[in-house]
Amino acid sequence: MNNGSTGRIVLTGAAGRLGRIVRPELAAYASDLISSDVVDVGPLHPNEQFALGELSDLVAMAELFTGAHSVVHFGGISNQRPFQELLHSNILGTHNVFEAARQAGVARVVYASSNHAVGFYPTDHKLDPNVAYRPDSQYGVSKAFGEIVGRLYNDRYGLEVVCLRIGSCTERPTKLRHLSTWLSHGDLVRLVLASLEAQNAAFEIVYGVSNNTKGWWINSGGAIPYRPQDSADVYAEQIGDHDESEFPFQGGSACYREMS
């Protein structure tokens, strides 16, 4: 699949759960891939190099990105945590990725955002990329922050930014909610490659979701040629129809209410 025209790609969070899924395809797609994380990624693929990298180190990030055409930013904490734990990687680290990309002359950043940036919408709503933020957690706040920073760096500096509001990316759907939110591993790869291939992207938000009949999110009218090929529908009978009425919001269990 390597066409050699994409130039160098840097992948942050390469040792993470989703980073491990996209690494082989990115290594085949890019002229060369630099996979970065705070821990070793293990055996390397052809066209792949490893670079130890800490997101909070702006100078190191700018050096790492030098010569890269695109950055795929999957680094940071990927689940619900107290704000102080998210501050280091998801707030400071994500800001540093955009600033380092600007300093290094990177053309495009593909940012792994999350559906939790809009998780407090009710499950009877259909969402397009332009809806107002309704984060369901401090983690959702950190992902909304990243999208807003990306918007700034596109408007102010012309950096091309694609934000992926990733749904439930698992090997197969296992919960009733997943019939609406599931993103297959194959569709995740297709989403990332489409985000790198788009010719006219400026600032784009794309929902990372497979072709699920019960989906809540609509991708239409954008510049990203993402065409999901998998569907949670084929697993519906295995999941059943057990009651999840205690989770009336799209963010599921992240949307518990606290009354002061």
Secondary structure, 3 states (H helix, E strand, C coil): CCCCCCCEEEEECCCCHHHHHHHHHHHHHCCEEEEEECCCCCCCCCCEEEEECCCCCHHHHHHHHCCEEEEEECCCCCCCCCHHHHHHHHHHHHHHHHHHHHHHCCCEEEEEEEHHHHCCCECCCCECCCCCCCCCCHHHHHHHHHHHHHHHHHHHHCCEEEEEEECEECCCCCCCCHHHHEECHHHHHHHHHHHHHCCCCCEEEEEECCCCCCCCECCCCCCCCCCCCCCHHHHHHHHCCCCCCCCCECCHHHHCCCCC
